[in-house]
């Protein structure tokens, strides 16, 4: 497999994983900004996760 094809394949796999992660988000029923506080660690964990 060429380098370009390998990059395209890995980009596709990452896109699928991100899509699945987004689809599994649960809707919180809170109108105030404080309702988001419990989600901050989960959000930060996803942002700084290592993609080796």
C-alpha atoms as one frame of an Amber mdcrd trajectory, in Angstrom:
protein
   0.000   0.000   0.000   1.361   3.435  -0.897   1.909   6.188   1.627  -0.990
   8.259   0.288  -3.389   5.334   0.480  -2.287   4.528   4.023  -2.869   8.151
   5.096  -6.318   8.162   3.496  -7.178   4.881   5.220  -6.065   6.117   8.651
  -7.981   9.390   8.154 -11.098   7.389   7.352 -10.704   5.194  10.419 -10.264
   8.235  12.671 -13.327   9.902  11.112 -15.432   6.804  11.810 -14.223   6.636
  15.423 -15.010  10.325  15.997 -18.474   9.860  14.474 -19.219   6.944  16.786
 -18.028   8.949  19.786 -20.285  11.879  18.871 -23.305   9.636  18.339 -22.897
   8.178  21.823 -23.077  11.564  23.574 -26.029  11.758  25.922 -28.223  14.858
  26.093 -28.224  16.554  29.487 -31.386  18.330  30.610 -29.997  21.406  32.301
 -30.636  24.973  31.242 -27.877  26.640  33.249 -24.153  26.628  32.504 -23.428
  24.834  35.793 -25.048  21.693  34.384 -21.992  21.304  32.124 -19.504  21.188
  35.018 -19.560  17.346  35.361 -18.695  17.038  31.666 -15.466  19.077  31.825
 -13.180  16.129  32.780 -14.696  13.943  30.048 -14.225  16.702  27.469 -10.620
  17.342  28.497  -9.817  13.628  28.490 -11.052  13.402  24.900  -9.067  16.486
  23.843  -5.763  15.336  25.263  -6.033  11.637  24.489  -2.961  10.294  22.729
  -3.572   8.957  19.210  -0.584   6.715  18.642
